[in-house]
């Protein structure tokens, strides 16, 4: 692998940097969604700090993992093989990387399922003070899932670039861009309950994807991203429709009552 910093400024290096930065932002969307949902459960004044801490903590393991590329690649070697079960003609196997994805996927499934349950049945809308969690607990949950998202991010970086500095710069730029827009994304999700439910569904789907990856069952992520983009488009149309129809309901003429008018 080439570690020359000057190569970053070549045509190939700049193209790799731009491509990888965009990919890192796309891969970081699920991270922003998760952080937004967790930060919404702490005190209002601490939410912005929790989001920034969460994204900063997501940057640290990514840079550390970049320094151990050979170790990351070795995590792909099968640890357990189930010869009785075949996937695409190959025995089902699991590696250390698979175990990390499996644990992270199960955590995401658990977290998104409990959040959906709370939204549907657990929370009382008449309660003016929803249950809050501590700042430390929120940071702990963010750190837990950041480790899994970091592996996915770095494995993508390895596949798209062959220069350490290109990968490191792309990861840092993408993280600062996500920090810049995380507040707006968080406010938008929390303002629209249906969008928050959609975000939780995305996290549930990503959790299932990570579990499949843990067992070395590869699902093309293009399908996942297309499904997410299409769902967001439909929901944006629904939001626009509801916004357009709201003034009509609010400005309906009151019914004429002869009794109240003394007739």
C-alpha positions in Angstrom: 0.0 0.0 0.0 1.3 3.5 -0.9 1.7 5.9 2.0 3.1 8.9 0.0 1.3 12.1 1.0 2.2 13.8 -2.3 0.1 11.3 -4.2 -3.0 12.9 -2.6 -2.7 15.9 -4.9 -2.5 13.9 -8.1 -5.5 13.5 -10.4 -6.0 9.9 -9.2 -5.6 10.9 -5.6 -8.1 13.8 -5.8 -10.7 11.6 -7.6 -10.2 8.9 -5.0 -10.6 11.5 -2.2 -13.8 12.9 -3.7 -15.3 9.4 -4.3 -14.4 8.1 -0.9 -15.6 11.2 0.9 -19.1 10.9 -0.7 -19.2 7.2 0.2 -18.2 7.9 3.8 -21.0 10.5 4.1 -23.5 8.0 2.6 -22.3 5.3 5.0 -22.5 7.8 7.9 -26.2 8.6 7.4 -27.3 5.6 9.5 -24.8 6.7 12.1 -26.4 10.2 12.2 -29.9 8.7 12.4 -28.8 6.5 15.4 -27.1 9.4 17.2 -30.1 11.7 16.6 -32.5 9.1 18.1 -30.3 8.5 21.1 -29.6 12.2 21.7 -33.3 13.0 21.6 -33.7 11.0 24.8 -31.4 13.2 26.9 -31.9 16.8 28.2 -32.5 19.4 25.5 -29.5 21.5 26.4 -27.1 18.5 26.1 -28.3 17.1 22.8 -26.0 19.1 20.5 -23.0 18.2 22.7 -24.0 14.5 22.6 -24.2 14.5 18.8 -20.8 16.2 18.4 -19.2 13.9 21.0 -20.8 10.9 19.2 -19.5 11.9 15.8 -16.0 12.8 17.3 -15.9 9.4 19.0 -16.8 7.8 15.6 -13.8 9.4 14.1 -11.3 8.1 16.6 -11.7 4.3 16.0 -11.8 5.0 12.2 -8.4 6.6 12.3 -7.0 3.9 14.6 -8.4 1.1 12.4 -6.7 2.7 9.4 -3.4 2.2 11.1 -4.0 -1.5 11.5 -5.1 -2.3 7.9 -3.3 -5.7 7.8 -5.0 -6.7 11.1 -8.4 -5.7 9.8 -7.9 -7.8 6.6 -6.9 -10.8 8.7 -10.2 -10.6 10.6 -11.9 -11.9 7.4 -10.4 -15.4 7.8 -13.0 -18.0 8.9 -13.1 -18.8 12.6 -16.0 -21.3 12.5 -17.3 -23.2 9.5 -20.6 -24.9 9.2 -20.1 -27.4 6.5 -23.7 -28.7 6.7 -25.0 -25.3 5.6 -24.2 -23.8 2.3 -24.6 -20.3 0.9 -24.1 -19.7 -2.8 -22.4 -23.1 -3.0 -19.9 -22.3 -0.2 -20.0 -23.6 3.5 -21.4 -21.0 5.9 -18.6 -19.5 8.0 -18.1 -16.8 10.5 -14.9 -14.7 11.3 -13.9 -12.3 13.9 -15.2 -9.5 11.7 -18.4 -11.5 11.4 -18.8 -11.7 15.2 -18.3 -7.9 15.4 -21.0 -7.4 12.8 -23.3 -10.0 14.4 -23.0 -8.3 17.9 -23.6 -4.9 16.4 -26.5 -6.0 14.3 -28.2 -7.7 17.2 -27.7 -4.5 19.3 -29.2 -2.4 16.5 -32.2 -4.8 16.1 -32.8 -4.7 19.9 -32.5 -0.9 20.1 -34.7 -0.1 17.1 -37.3 -2.7 18.2 -37.5 -1.3 21.7 -37.7 2.3 20.3 -40.5 1.3 17.9 -42.4 -0.5 20.8 -42.1 2.6 23.0 -43.5 4.8 20.2 -46.4 2.4 19.5 -47.3 1.3 23.1 -44.8 2.3 25.7 -45.0 6.0 25.7 -48.0 8.0 26.8 -48.5 11.1 24.6 -50.4 12.8 27.4 -47.3 12.7 29.6 -45.6 16.2 29.2 -42.2 14.9 30.4 -41.0 11.8 28.4 -38.5 9.5 30.0 -34.9 10.7 29.7 -31.6 8.9 29.9 -28.4 10.1 31.3 -25.7 11.8 29.2 -23.2 9.0 30.0 -25.6 6.3 29.0 -26.3 8.0 25.7 -22.6 8.3 25.0 -22.0 4.6 25.9 -24.7 3.5 23.4 -23.3 5.7 20.7 -19.8 4.4 21.3 -21.1 0.8 21.1 -22.6 1.1 17.7 -19.8 3.5 16.4 -17.4 0.6 16.6 -19.5 -1.5 14.2 -20.1 1.4 11.8 -16.3 2.1 11.9 -15.5 -1.4 10.6 -18.0 -1.0 7.7 -16.6 2.5 6.9 -13.0 1.4 6.9 -13.6 -1.7 4.9 -15.3 0.5 2.2 -12.3 2.8 2.3 -9.9 -0.1 1.8 -11.9 -1.2 -1.2 -12.0 2.3 -2.9 -8.5 3.6 -2.2 -5.0 2.4 -1.9 -3.4 5.4 -0.1 -3.5 5.8 3.7 -3.6 9.6 3.5 -6.4 9.6 1.0 -8.5 7.4 3.3 -7.7 9.4 6.5 -8.5 12.8 4.9 -11.7 11.4 3.4 -12.8 10.1 6.8 -12.1 13.4 8.5 -13.8 15.5 5.9 -16.9 13.3 5.9 -17.1 13.4 9.7 -16.9 17.2 9.8 -19.6 17.5 7.1 -21.8 15.1 9.2 -21.2 17.2 12.3 -22.2 20.3 10.4 -25.6 18.8 9.3 -26.3 16.5 12.2 -28.3 19.1 14.1 -30.6 19.8 11.1 -31.1 16.1 10.5 -31.8 15.5 14.2 -34.3 18.3 14.4 -36.1 17.2 11.2 -36.4 13.6 12.5 -37.7 14.7 15.9 -40.1 17.2 14.4 -41.8 14.6 12.2 -42.9 11.4 14.1 -43.5 9.4 10.9 -40.0 10.2 9.7 -38.6 9.1 13.0 -40.5 5.8 12.7 -39.1 5.4 9.2 -35.6 6.1 10.5 -36.1 3.4 13.2 -37.2 1.0 10.4 -34.0 1.8 8.5 -31.9 0.9 11.6 -33.9 -2.3 12.0 -33.1 -3.2 8.4 -29.4 -2.3 8.8 -29.3 -4.5 11.9 -30.6 -7.4 9.9 -28.1 -6.6 7.2 -25.2 -6.7 9.7 -26.4 -10.0 11.1 -26.4 -11.5 7.5 -22.9 -10.0 7.0 -21.8 -11.6 10.3 -22.6 -15.0 8.8 -20.8 -14.1 5.6 -24.0 -13.7 3.6 -23.4 -10.7 1.4 -26.4 -8.6 0.4 -25.7 -5.9 -2.2 -25.9 -2.6 -0.4 -27.2 -0.9 -3.5 -30.6 -2.5 -2.9 -30.6 -1.2 0.7 -29.7 2.3 -0.3 -32.3 2.4 -3.1 -35.0 1.1 -0.7 -34.0 3.8 1.8 -34.0 6.6 -0.8 -37.3 5.5 -2.3 -38.9 5.4 1.2 -37.6 8.8 2.1 -38.9 10.2 -1.2 -42.4 8.8 -0.6 -42.4 10.1 3.0 -41.3 13.6 1.8 -44.3 13.6 -0.6 -46.5 12.6 2.3 -45.2 15.4 4.4 -45.7 17.9 1.6 -49.3 16.6 1.1 -50.1 16.9 4.8 -48.6 20.4 5.0 -50.7 21.4 2.0 -53.9 20.0 3.4 -53.5 21.4 6.9 -54.5 25.0 6.2 -57.7 23.7 4.5 -58.8 21.9 7.7 -57.9 24.9 9.9 -59.8 27.4 7.8 -63.1 25.5 7.4 -66.1 27.7 8.0 -67.9 26.9 11.3 -71.3 25.4 11.0 -74.2 27.9 11.4 -76.1 27.2 14.6 -79.5 28.9 14.9 -79.6 28.6 18.7 -76.3 30.5 19.3 -77.5 33.2 16.9 -80.8 33.7 18.7 -83.0 32.5 15.8 
